[in-house]
């Protein structure tokens, strides 16, 4: 394909992607991503900052107006792994941030695994402050979605999620290729078939956290394997379950001994999740897992930024079925089923 044909194809795919952006309800949208987003070349050259990632994507999809702004907003979140009564490995996830719609996004890269993941739509400066979607000033900004995915599951049954810690950002400088937080998650979804592969991928790069804050991660796969990855003083630490407790939980403070927890948040959420999972012997159905997530939501007025912080979405990933049960905007009166193998389809559960 010559340069002109490549440019035409990129434009057509961009238009097709933007047109697929569909409103499900006031809190939830869906989108099928048809463009190439050039992960292989980005991993080769590295991404030391979000600006590097944005510039790469602007060139890759030929959309100079793509922007990203995952600014501070009271980021919190909770995750846990368990098994459902049928033995399927599941991972529960709350994403807590400033109130905004979210979107489920399907990707199918040529040189990687298919996945479906969740994004916060306001991370792309998408529209106005108060109506980020209905009055979007430049719809093509949503093309940045693959590199702003906060959690997801791929066709091999690997589920991943990012959570924040109020601590000094990781900035490794060991001579490895640099990688930023969200690119690492995208790479895990596209390239890794299980937890161990995801851990190997993350630790093969020099992590460069976004926004001057620290992040940690939970992974789960179809086999029931799970792990937490944290960075303390620029060193990676892996936490695995033991024989007495196969369930890991994560909120917003370090589990690694020696981690700086002076501003740790989420102990109450962590302890509640731990108590419920122990009571149930680590076995919990998806509906019960959603109920547990609903008991760990955040909803408060930010002290300095003057916006409402809420749980934007609650998701229960099923690593065997490659699906998620989803509730958005803290509306637990309804839930949706989203399957990797049904791109664009969001089914209201009755």
C-alpha positions in Angstrom: 0.0 0.0 0.0 1.5 3.3 -1.0 1.4 6.5 1.1 -1.7 7.9 -0.5 -3.7 4.7 -0.1 -2.5 4.3 3.5 -3.7 7.9 4.2 -7.1 7.2 2.6 -7.5 3.9 4.6 -6.6 5.7 7.8 -9.1 8.4 7.2 -11.9 5.9 6.3 -11.2 3.8 9.4 -11.2 6.9 11.6 -14.6 8.0 10.2 -15.9 4.4 10.7 -14.6 4.4 14.3 -16.1 7.7 15.2 -19.5 6.8 13.7 -19.5 3.6 15.8 -19.5 5.7 19.0 -22.9 5.0 20.3 -24.8 6.1 23.3 -26.3 3.3 25.5 -27.6 5.5 28.3 -26.7 8.8 30.1 -23.6 7.1 31.7 -22.4 4.6 29.0 -21.3 4.6 25.4 -19.7 2.0 23.2 -17.3 2.1 20.3 -15.5 -0.3 17.9 -12.0 0.8 17.1 -11.2 0.1 13.4 -7.9 2.0 13.2 -4.3 0.8 13.6 -2.8 2.5 16.6 0.8 1.4 16.0 1.5 -0.3 19.3 4.5 -2.3 17.9 6.3 0.8 16.7 5.5 2.7 20.0 6.8 -0.2 22.1 10.0 -0.2 20.0 10.8 3.5 20.3 9.3 3.8 23.8 7.0 6.3 25.4 8.4 8.4 28.2 5.4 10.6 28.7 1.8 11.0 27.7 2.9 13.6 25.2 5.0 11.0 23.4 2.0 8.8 23.2 -0.3 11.5 21.9 2.2 12.5 19.2 2.6 8.9 18.1 -1.1 8.5 17.8 -1.7 11.7 16.0 0.7 10.5 13.3 -0.5 6.9 13.3 -4.2 7.8 12.7 -3.5 11.1 10.9 -5.6 13.0 13.4 -3.6 16.0 14.7 -6.4 17.1 17.0 -6.1 14.0 19.2 -5.4 15.1 22.8 -5.3 13.5 26.2 -5.8 15.0 29.6 -6.1 12.3 32.4 -5.8 15.1 35.0 -6.0 14.8 38.7 -9.6 14.3 39.8 -9.8 12.1 42.9 -8.7 8.8 41.2 -9.3 5.9 43.6 -10.6 2.5 42.5 -10.9 -1.1 43.9 -10.2 -4.5 42.4 -10.4 -8.1 43.6 -10.2 -11.6 42.0 -12.4 -14.6 42.9 -14.1 -17.6 41.3 -17.8 -17.9 40.5 -19.8 -21.0 41.6 -19.1 -22.6 38.2 -15.4 -22.3 38.7 -14.8 -19.4 36.3 -12.1 -16.9 37.2 -13.5 -13.4 37.7 -12.1 -10.0 38.6 -14.2 -7.2 40.1 -13.3 -3.6 39.4 -14.6 -0.1 40.5 -13.2 2.9 38.6 -13.6 6.1 40.8 -12.9 9.5 39.3 -14.7 12.8 38.5 -18.2 12.3 37.3 -18.4 11.6 33.6 -19.7 9.1 31.0 -17.7 6.0 30.3 -17.4 3.8 27.2 -16.7 0.2 26.3 -14.2 0.0 23.4 -13.4 -3.1 21.3 -10.0 -3.3 19.6 -8.7 -5.9 17.1 -5.0 -5.2 16.2 -3.4 -7.0 13.3 -0.5 -8.2 15.4 -2.2 -8.7 18.8 -5.1 -10.1 20.7 -8.6 -8.7 20.4 -9.8 -7.1 23.6 -12.6 -5.0 25.1 -11.9 -2.4 27.7 -13.3 0.6 29.5 -12.4 4.3 29.1 -13.2 7.6 30.8 -14.4 9.7 27.9 -13.2 13.0 29.5 -9.6 11.9 29.2 -9.6 13.2 25.6 -10.6 16.8 26.2 -13.7 15.5 24.4 -16.2 18.4 24.2 -17.0 20.9 26.9 -16.5 20.7 30.7 -20.2 20.0 31.5 -21.4 18.1 28.4 -18.3 16.2 27.3 -20.1 14.0 24.7 -23.2 15.8 23.5 -21.3 18.9 22.5 -18.0 17.4 21.4 -15.9 20.0 19.7 -13.8 17.4 17.8 -15.2 13.9 17.7 -11.9 12.5 16.3 -10.3 13.0 19.7 -12.0 9.8 20.8 -9.4 8.0 18.6 -7.0 8.2 21.5 -9.1 5.5 23.3 -6.7 2.5 23.0 -4.0 4.3 25.0 -6.4 5.5 27.7 -8.0 2.1 28.6 -8.2 1.7 32.4 -9.2 -1.9 32.5 -10.1 -4.7 30.1 -10.0 -8.3 29.0 -8.5 -9.9 25.9 -9.3 -13.0 23.8 -7.0 -15.2 25.9 -8.9 -14.4 29.1 -6.4 -12.0 30.6 -8.0 -9.2 32.6 -6.0 -6.1 33.8 -6.7 -2.9 35.8 -4.9 0.2 36.8 -5.3 1.8 40.3 -3.7 5.0 41.8 -1.6 5.5 44.9 -1.0 8.9 46.3 2.8 8.6 46.3 5.8 9.6 44.2 5.6 8.6 40.6 7.7 5.7 39.3 10.5 6.9 37.0 12.8 3.9 36.3 16.1 4.6 34.6 17.8 1.3 34.1 18.5 1.5 30.4 15.4 -0.3 29.3 12.9 1.2 26.8 10.5 3.6 28.7 6.8 2.9 28.9 4.0 4.9 30.4 1.2 3.6 32.6 -1.6 3.3 30.0 0.6 2.1 27.2 1.7 -0.7 29.4 -1.8 -1.8 30.1 -2.6 -1.7 26.3 0.5 -3.8 25.6 -0.6 -6.4 28.1 -4.1 -6.7 26.6 -2.7 -6.8 23.0 0.4 -9.1 23.6 -0.1 -11.2 26.8 -2.1 -14.5 27.2 -1.8 -14.8 30.9 -0.7 -13.2 34.2 2.9 -14.3 34.0 3.3 -12.9 30.5 1.8 -9.6 31.6 4.3 -9.4 34.5 7.2 -10.2 32.2 6.1 -7.5 29.8 5.7 -4.8 32.4 9.1 -5.5 34.0 10.9 -5.6 30.6 10.4 -1.8 30.3 11.3 1.2 32.4 8.0 2.4 33.9 7.3 6.1 33.7 4.1 6.9 35.7 1.7 9.6 34.5 0.8 12.8 36.2 3.4 12.7 39.0 1.6 9.9 40.9 2.2 6.2 41.5 0.1 3.4 40.0 -0.3 -0.3 40.8 -2.0 -3.1 38.9 -4.0 -6.3 39.3 -4.1 -9.1 36.7 -6.2 -12.2 36.5 -6.5 -14.9 33.9 -8.6 -17.9 32.9 -6.5 -20.4 34.9 -7.4 -18.6 38.1 -3.9 -17.1 38.4 -3.7 -13.5 39.7 -1.1 -11.1 40.8 -0.5 -7.5 41.9 2.3 -5.4 40.5 3.6 -2.4 42.5 6.6 0.0 42.2 8.2 1.1 45.4 11.2 3.5 45.1 11.4 2.7 41.4 11.6 -1.1 42.0 9.0 -3.5 40.8 7.4 -5.8 43.4 5.0 -8.7 42.6 2.4 -9.9 45.0 0.9 -13.4 44.5 -1.8 -15.3 46.4 -0.7 -18.0 48.9 -2.1 -21.4 49.5 -4.4 -20.1 52.4 -6.0 -17.3 50.4 -6.3 -17.3 46.6 -8.0 -13.9 46.5 -6.1 -10.7 46.1 -7.6 -7.3 46.8 -6.3 -3.8 45.8 -7.4 -0.3 46.6 -5.2 2.8 46.9 -2.3 2.1 49.2 0.8 -0.1 48.9 0.6 -3.7 50.0 4.4 -4.1 49.5 6.3 -3.7 52.8 8.2 -0.4 52.7 5.8 1.3 50.5 5.0 4.9 51.4 1.4 4.8 52.8 1.3 8.1 54.6 -1.6 9.2 52.4 -3.0 5.7 51.8 -6.7 5.5 50.9 -9.1 2.7 50.7 -8.4 0.6 53.8 -12.1 0.5 54.6 -12.9 -0.7 51.0 -10.1 -3.3 51.2 -11.2 -4.7 54.5 -14.9 -4.9 53.4 -13.9 -6.8 50.2 -11.6 -9.1 52.2 -14.3 -9.8 54.8 -17.0 -10.7 52.2 -14.7 -12.9 50.1 -13.6 -14.8 53.3 -17.2 -15.3 54.3 -17.9 -16.8 50.9 -14.8 -18.9 50.7 -13.5 -17.0 47.7 -16.5 -18.1 45.6 -18.9 -15.4 44.5 -21.3 -15.1 41.6 -21.2 -12.2 39.2 -24.3 -10.6 40.6 -22.9 -10.9 44.2 -19.6 -9.5 43.0 -21.5 -6.5 41.5 -23.3 -6.0 44.8 -20.0 -6.1 46.6 -18.6 -3.4 44.3 -21.7 -1.3 44.9 -20.9 -1.4 48.6 -17.5 0.1 47.9 -18.5 3.1 45.8 -17.2 6.6 46.2 -19.4 9.7 46.0 -18.2 13.1 47.4 -17.4 16.6 46.4 -13.7 17.2 45.8 -12.2 19.6 48.3 -10.0 21.6 45.9 -11.1 20.9 42.3 -14.8 21.5 43.0 -16.2 18.6 41.1 -18.1 15.4 42.1 -16.1 12.2 42.5 -18.1 9.1 41.8 -17.7 5.5 40.8 -17.9 5.9 37.0 -18.2 2.1 36.4 -18.3 -1.2 38.2 -17.2 -4.2 36.1 -17.1 -7.9 36.8 -14.8 -9.6 34.3 -15.3 -13.3 33.5 -11.9 -14.6 32.3 -13.4 -17.8 30.8 -16.3 -16.2 28.9 -14.2 -13.1 27.9 -17.1 -10.9 29.1 -18.0 -8.4 31.7 -21.0 -7.5 33.7 -21.2 -3.7 33.9 -23.0 -1.0 35.8 -22.3 2.7 35.0 -22.7 5.9 36.9 -23.6 4.1 40.1 -26.9 3.1 38.7 -27.1 -0.4 40.1 -30.8 -0.7 39.2 -29.6 -1.9 35.8 -26.6 -3.8 34.5 -25.3 -4.7 31.1 -23.5 -7.7 29.6 -20.6 -7.0 27.3 -18.9 -9.8 25.3 -15.6 -9.6 23.5 -16.9 -11.7 20.6 -19.9 -9.3 20.0 -18.2 -5.9 19.1 -20.5 -3.0 19.7 -23.2 -5.0 21.4 -24.2 -3.9 24.9 -27.0 -6.1 26.3 -29.3 -4.8 29.0 -29.9 -7.5 31.6 -33.5 -8.1 32.6 
